[in-house]
Amino acid sequence: MAPLAWVHKRGGANWSREQRPTSAEDPAILWLIEGDHNLRKGNKGPDEWLPPYQPATSIYVK
């Protein structure tokens, strides 16, 4: 699970047109974060930000 900007900077920019919409809608790598947590997360990937709720952290890093 990773923000699109994070994915783009780490190789997603080289993906084909067919891969891009698929990755943008793939629930296996994208996760919606609400309010203040989203502001703190920003474009950080799992190497820089983890959900504050431990059960969610376990799912986020799988």
Distance bins in CASP14 RR format, pairs under 12 A and 6 or more apart:
PFRMAT RR
TARGET T0000
AUTHOR 0000-0000-0000
RMODE 2
METHOD distances of the structure
MODEL  1
1 7 0 0 0 0 0 1 0 0 0 0 0
1 23 0 0 0 0 0 1 0 0 0 0 0
1 26 0 0 0 0 1 0 0 0 0 0 0
1 27 0 0 0 0 1 0 0 0 0 0 0
1 28 1 0 0 1 0 0 0 0 0 0 0
1 29 1 0 1 0 0 0 0 0 0 0 0
1 30 1 0 0 1 0 0 0 0 0 0 0
1 31 1 0 1 0 0 0 0 0 0 0 0
1 32 0 0 0 0 0 1 0 0 0 0 0
1 33 0 0 0 0 1 0 0 0 0 0 0
1 41 0 0 0 0 0 1 0 0 0 0 0
1 44 0 0 0 0 0 1 0 0 0 0 0
1 45 0 0 0 0 1 0 0 0 0 0 0
1 46 1 0 0 1 0 0 0 0 0 0 0
1 47 0 0 0 0 0 1 0 0 0 0 0
1 49 0 0 0 0 0 1 0 0 0 0 0
1 50 0 0 0 0 0 1 0 0 0 0 0
1 51 0 0 0 0 1 0 0 0 0 0 0
1 56 0 0 0 0 0 1 0 0 0 0 0
1 57 0 0 0 0 0 1 0 0 0 0 0
1 58 0 0 0 0 0 1 0 0 0 0 0
1 59 0 0 0 0 1 0 0 0 0 0 0
1 60 1 0 1 0 0 0 0 0 0 0 0
1 61 0 0 0 0 1 0 0 0 0 0 0
1 62 0 0 0 0 1 0 0 0 0 0 0
2 8 0 0 0 0 1 0 0 0 0 0 0
2 9 0 0 0 0 0 1 0 0 0 0 0
2 10 0 0 0 0 1 0 0 0 0 0 0
2 11 0 0 0 0 0 1 0 0 0 0 0
2 12 0 0 0 0 0 1 0 0 0 0 0
2 23 0 0 0 0 1 0 0 0 0 0 0
2 24 0 0 0 0 0 1 0 0 0 0 0
2 26 0 0 0 0 0 1 0 0 0 0 0
2 28 0 0 0 0 0 1 0 0 0 0 0
2 29 1 0 1 0 0 0 0 0 0 0 0
2 30 1 0 0 1 0 0 0 0 0 0 0
2 31 0 0 0 0 1 0 0 0 0 0 0
2 33 0 0 0 0 0 1 0 0 0 0 0
2 41 0 0 0 0 0 1 0 0 0 0 0
2 42 0 0 0 0 0 1 0 0 0 0 0
2 43 0 0 0 0 1 0 0 0 0 0 0
2 44 0 0 0 0 1 0 0 0 0 0 0
2 45 1 0 1 0 0 0 0 0 0 0 0
2 46 1 0 0 1 0 0 0 0 0 0 0
2 47 0 0 0 0 1 0 0 0 0 0 0
2 48 0 0 0 0 0 1 0 0 0 0 0
2 49 0 0 0 0 0 1 0 0 0 0 0
2 60 0 0 0 0 1 0 0 0 0 0 0
2 61 0 0 0 0 0 1 0 0 0 0 0
3 9 0 0 0 0 1 0 0 0 0 0 0
3 10 0 0 0 0 0 1 0 0 0 0 0
3 12 0 0 0 0 0 1 0 0 0 0 0
3 23 0 0 0 0 0 1 0 0 0 0 0
3 24 0 0 0 0 0 1 0 0 0 0 0
3 29 0 0 0 0 1 0 0 0 0 0 0
3 30 0 0 0 0 1 0 0 0 0 0 0
3 31 0 0 0 0 1 0 0 0 0 0 0
3 32 0 0 0 0 0 1 0 0 0 0 0
3 33 0 0 0 0 1 0 0 0 0 0 0
3 38 0 0 0 0 1 0 0 0 0 0 0
3 41 1 0 0 1 0 0 0 0 0 0 0
3 42 1 0 0 1 0 0 0 0 0 0 0
3 43 1 0 1 0 0 0 0 0 0 0 0
3 44 1 0 0 1 0 0 0 0 0 0 0
3 45 1 0 0 1 0 0 0 0 0 0 0
3 46 0 0 0 0 1 0 0 0 0 0 0
3 47 0 0 0 0 0 1 0 0 0 0 0
3 48 0 0 0 0 0 1 0 0 0 0 0
3 49 0 0 0 0 1 0 0 0 0 0 0
3 60 0 0 0 0 0 1 0 0 0 0 0
4 10 0 0 0 0 0 1 0 0 0 0 0
4 11 0 0 0 0 0 1 0 0 0 0 0
4 12 0 0 0 0 1 0 0 0 0 0 0
4 13 0 0 0 0 0 1 0 0 0 0 0
4 15 0 0 0 0 0 1 0 0 0 0 0
4 20 0 0 0 0 1 0 0 0 0 0 0
4 21 0 0 0 0 0 1 0 0 0 0 0
4 23 1 0 0 1 0 0 0 0 0 0 0
4 24 1 0 0 1 0 0 0 0 0 0 0
4 25 0 0 0 0 0 1 0 0 0 0 0
4 26 0 0 0 0 0 1 0 0 0 0 0
4 29 0 0 0 0 1 0 0 0 0 0 0
4 30 1 0 0 1 0 0 0 0 0 0 0
4 31 0 0 0 0 0 1 0 0 0 0 0
4 42 0 0 0 0 0 1 0 0 0 0 0
4 43 0 0 0 0 1 0 0 0 0 0 0
4 45 0 0 0 0 0 1 0 0 0 0 0
5 11 0 0 0 0 0 1 0 0 0 0 0
5 12 0 0 0 0 0 1 0 0 0 0 0
5 13 0 0 0 0 0 1 0 0 0 0 0
5 24 0 0 0 0 0 1 0 0 0 0 0
5 30 0 0 0 0 0 1 0 0 0 0 0
5 41 0 0 0 0 0 1 0 0 0 0 0
5 42 0 0 0 0 1 0 0 0 0 0 0
5 43 1 0 1 0 0 0 0 0 0 0 0
5 44 0 0 0 0 1 0 0 0 0 0 0
5 45 0 0 0 0 1 0 0 0 0 0 0
6 12 0 0 0 0 1 0 0 0 0 0 0
6 13 0 0 0 0 0 1 0 0 0 0 0
6 23 0 0 0 0 0 1 0 0 0 0 0
6 29 0 0 0 0 0 1 0 0 0 0 0
6 30 0 0 0 0 0 1 0 0 0 0 0
6 41 0 0 0 0 1 0 0 0 0 0 0
6 42 0 0 0 0 1 0 0 0 0 0 0
6 43 1 0 1 0 0 0 0 0 0 0 0
6 44 1 0 0 1 0 0 0 0 0 0 0
6 45 1 0 1 0 0 0 0 0 0 0 0
6 46 0 0 0 0 1 0 0 0 0 0 0
6 47 0 0 0 0 1 0 0 0 0 0 0
6 48 0 0 0 0 1 0 0 0 0 0 0
6 49 0 0 0 0 1 0 0 0 0 0 0
7 13 0 0 0 0 1 0 0 0 0 0 0
7 14 0 0 0 0 0 1 0 0 0 0 0
7 15 0 0 0 0 1 0 0 0 0 0 0
7 19 0 0 0 0 0 1 0 0 0 0 0
7 20 0 0 0 0 1 0 0 0 0 0 0
7 22 0 0 0 0 0 1 0 0 0 0 0
7 23 1 0 0 1 0 0 0 0 0 0 0
7 24 0 0 0 0 1 0 0 0 0 0 0
7 26 0 0 0 0 0 1 0 0 0 0 0
7 29 1 0 0 1 0 0 0 0 0 0 0
7 30 0 0 0 0 1 0 0 0 0 0 0
7 43 0 0 0 0 1 0 0 0 0 0 0
7 45 0 0 0 0 1 0 0 0 0 0 0
7 46 0 0 0 0 0 1 0 0 0 0 0
8 14 0 0 0 0 1 0 0 0 0 0 0
8 15 0 0 0 0 1 0 0 0 0 0 0
8 19 0 0 0 0 0 1 0 0 0 0 0
8 20 0 0 0 0 1 0 0 0 0 0 0
8 23 0 0 0 0 1 0 0 0 0 0 0
8 24 0 0 0 0 0 1 0 0 0 0 0
8 43 0 0 0 0 1 0 0 0 0 0 0
8 45 0 0 0 0 0 1 0 0 0 0 0
9 43 0 0 0 0 1 0 0 0 0 0 0
9 44 0 0 0 0 0 1 0 0 0 0 0
9 45 0 0 0 0 1 0 0 0 0 0 0
10 23 0 0 0 0 0 1 0 0 0 0 0
10 29 0 0 0 0 0 1 0 0 0 0 0
10 43 0 0 0 0 0 1 0 0 0 0 0
10 45 0 0 0 0 1 0 0 0 0 0 0
10 46 0 0 0 0 0 1 0 0 0 0 0
10 47 0 0 0 0 1 0 0 0 0 0 0
11 19 0 0 0 0 0 1 0 0 0 0 0
11 20 0 0 0 0 0 1 0 0 0 0 0
11 23 0 0 0 0 0 1 0 0 0 0 0
12 19 1 0 0 1 0 0 0 0 0 0 0
12 20 1 0 0 1 0 0 0 0 0 0 0
12 22 0 0 0 0 0 1 0 0 0 0 0
12 23 1 0 0 1 0 0 0 0 0 0 0
12 24 0 0 0 0 0 1 0 0 0 0 0
12 29 0 0 0 0 0 1 0 0 0 0 0
13 19 0 0 0 0 0 1 0 0 0 0 0
13 20 0 0 0 0 1 0 0 0 0 0 0
13 23 0 0 0 0 0 1 0 0 0 0 0
14 20 0 0 0 0 0 1 0 0 0 0 0
14 23 0 0 0 0 0 1 0 0 0 0 0
15 21 0 0 0 0 1 0 0 0 0 0 0
15 22 0 0 0 0 1 0 0 0 0 0 0
15 23 1 0 0 1 0 0 0 0 0 0 0
15 24 0 0 0 0 0 1 0 0 0 0 0
15 26 0 0 0 0 0 1 0 0 0 0 0
16 22 0 0 0 0 1 0 0 0 0 0 0
16 23 0 0 0 0 0 1 0 0 0 0 0
17 23 0 0 0 0 0 1 0 0 0 0 0
17 24 0 0 0 0 0 1 0 0 0 0 0
18 24 0 0 0 0 0 1 0 0 0 0 0
19 25 0 0 0 0 0 1 0 0 0 0 0
19 26 0 0 0 0 1 0 0 0 0 0 0
19 29 0 0 0 0 0 1 0 0 0 0 0
20 26 0 0 0 0 0 1 0 0 0 0 0
22 28 0 0 0 0 0 1 0 0 0 0 0
22 29 0 0 0 0 0 1 0 0 0 0 0
22 30 0 0 0 0 0 1 0 0 0 0 0
23 29 1 0 0 1 0 0 0 0 0 0 0
23 30 0 0 0 0 1 0 0 0 0 0 0
24 30 1 0 0 1 0 0 0 0 0 0 0
27 59 0 0 0 0 0 1 0 0 0 0 0
28 59 0 0 0 0 0 1 0 0 0 0 0
28 60 0 0 0 0 0 1 0 0 0 0 0
28 62 0 0 0 0 1 0 0 0 0 0 0
29 45 0 0 0 0 0 1 0 0 0 0 0
29 46 0 0 0 0 0 1 0 0 0 0 0
29 60 0 0 0 0 0 1 0 0 0 0 0
29 62 0 0 0 0 0 1 0 0 0 0 0
30 45 0 0 0 0 0 1 0 0 0 0 0
30 60 0 0 0 0 0 1 0 0 0 0 0
31 37 0 0 0 0 0 1 0 0 0 0 0
31 38 0 0 0 0 0 1 0 0 0 0 0
31 41 0 0 0 0 1 0 0 0 0 0 0
31 45 0 0 0 0 0 1 0 0 0 0 0
31 46 0 0 0 0 0 1 0 0 0 0 0
31 49 0 0 0 0 0 1 0 0 0 0 0
31 50 0 0 0 0 0 1 0 0 0 0 0
31 51 0 0 0 0 1 0 0 0 0 0 0
31 56 0 0 0 0 1 0 0 0 0 0 0
31 57 0 0 0 0 0 1 0 0 0 0 0
31 59 0 0 0 0 1 0 0 0 0 0 0
31 60 1 0 0 1 0 0 0 0 0 0 0
31 61 0 0 0 0 0 1 0 0 0 0 0
31 62 0 0 0 0 0 1 0 0 0 0 0
32 38 0 0 0 0 1 0 0 0 0 0 0
32 41 0 0 0 0 0 1 0 0 0 0 0
32 51 0 0 0 0 0 1 0 0 0 0 0
32 56 0 0 0 0 0 1 0 0 0 0 0
32 60 0 0 0 0 0 1 0 0 0 0 0
33 39 0 0 0 0 1 0 0 0 0 0 0
33 40 0 0 0 0 1 0 0 0 0 0 0
33 41 1 0 1 0 0 0 0 0 0 0 0
33 42 0 0 0 0 1 0 0 0 0 0 0
33 43 0 0 0 0 0 1 0 0 0 0 0
33 44 0 0 0 0 0 1 0 0 0 0 0
33 45 0 0 0 0 0 1 0 0 0 0 0
33 49 0 0 0 0 1 0 0 0 0 0 0
33 50 0 0 0 0 0 1 0 0 0 0 0
33 51 1 0 0 1 0 0 0 0 0 0 0
33 52 0 0 0 0 0 1 0 0 0 0 0
33 53 0 0 0 0 0 1 0 0 0 0 0
33 56 0 0 0 0 1 0 0 0 0 0 0
33 60 0 0 0 0 1 0 0 0 0 0 0
34 40 0 0 0 0 0 1 0 0 0 0 0
34 41 0 0 0 0 0 1 0 0 0 0 0
34 51 0 0 0 0 0 1 0 0 0 0 0
34 52 0 0 0 0 0 1 0 0 0 0 0
34 53 0 0 0 0 0 1 0 0 0 0 0
34 56 0 0 0 0 0 1 0 0 0 0 0
35 41 0 0 0 0 1 0 0 0 0 0 0
35 42 0 0 0 0 0 1 0 0 0 0 0
36 42 0 0 0 0 0 1 0 0 0 0 0
36 52 0 0 0 0 1 0 0 0 0 0 0
37 44 0 0 0 0 0 1 0 0 0 0 0
37 49 0 0 0 0 1 0 0 0 0 0 0
37 50 0 0 0 0 0 1 0 0 0 0 0
37 51 1 0 0 1 0 0 0 0 0 0 0
37 52 1 0 0 1 0 0 0 0 0 0 0
37 53 0 0 0 0 1 0 0 0 0 0 0
37 56 0 0 0 0 1 0 0 0 0 0 0
37 57 0 0 0 0 0 1 0 0 0 0 0
37 60 0 0 0 0 0 1 0 0 0 0 0
38 44 0 0 0 0 0 1 0 0 0 0 0
38 49 0 0 0 0 0 1 0 0 0 0 0
38 51 0 0 0 0 0 1 0 0 0 0 0
39 49 0 0 0 0 0 1 0 0 0 0 0
40 48 0 0 0 0 0 1 0 0 0 0 0
40 49 1 0 0 1 0 0 0 0 0 0 0
40 50 0 0 0 0 0 1 0 0 0 0 0
40 51 0 0 0 0 0 1 0 0 0 0 0
40 52 0 0 0 0 1 0 0 0 0 0 0
41 48 0 0 0 0 1 0 0 0 0 0 0
41 49 1 0 1 0 0 0 0 0 0 0 0
41 50 0 0 0 0 1 0 0 0 0 0 0
41 51 0 0 0 0 1 0 0 0 0 0 0
41 52 0 0 0 0 0 1 0 0 0 0 0
41 56 0 0 0 0 0 1 0 0 0 0 0
41 60 0 0 0 0 0 1 0 0 0 0 0
42 48 0 0 0 0 1 0 0 0 0 0 0
42 49 1 0 0 1 0 0 0 0 0 0 0
43 49 0 0 0 0 1 0 0 0 0 0 0
44 50 0 0 0 0 1 0 0 0 0 0 0
44 51 0 0 0 0 0 1 0 0 0 0 0
44 60 0 0 0 0 0 1 0 0 0 0 0
45 51 0 0 0 0 0 1 0 0 0 0 0
45 60 0 0 0 0 1 0 0 0 0 0 0
45 61 0 0 0 0 0 1 0 0 0 0 0
46 56 0 0 0 0 0 1 0 0 0 0 0
46 57 0 0 0 0 1 0 0 0 0 0 0
46 58 0 0 0 0 0 1 0 0 0 0 0
46 59 0 0 0 0 0 1 0 0 0 0 0
46 60 1 0 0 1 0 0 0 0 0 0 0
46 61 1 0 1 0 0 0 0 0 0 0 0
46 62 0 0 0 0 1 0 0 0 0 0 0
47 60 0 0 0 0 0 1 0 0 0 0 0
47 61 0 0 0 0 1 0 0 0 0 0 0
49 56 0 0 0 0 0 1 0 0 0 0 0
49 57 0 0 0 0 0 1 0 0 0 0 0
49 60 0 0 0 0 1 0 0 0 0 0 0
49 61 0 0 0 0 0 1 0 0 0 0 0
50 56 0 0 0 0 1 0 0 0 0 0 0
50 57 1 0 1 0 0 0 0 0 0 0 0
50 58 0 0 0 0 1 0 0 0 0 0 0
50 59 0 0 0 0 0 1 0 0 0 0 0
50 60 1 0 0 1 0 0 0 0 0 0 0
50 61 1 0 0 1 0 0 0 0 0 0 0
51 57 1 0 1 0 0 0 0 0 0 0 0
51 58 0 0 0 0 1 0 0 0 0 0 0
51 59 0 0 0 0 1 0 0 0 0 0 0
51 60 1 0 1 0 0 0 0 0 0 0 0
51 61 0 0 0 0 1 0 0 0 0 0 0
52 60 0 0 0 0 0 1 0 0 0 0 0
53 59 0 0 0 0 1 0 0 0 0 0 0
53 60 0 0 0 0 1 0 0 0 0 0 0
54 60 0 0 0 0 0 1 0 0 0 0 0
54 61 0 0 0 0 0 1 0 0 0 0 0
55 61 0 0 0 0 0 1 0 0 0 0 0
55 62 0 0 0 0 0 1 0 0 0 0 0
56 62 0 0 0 0 0 1 0 0 0 0 0
END
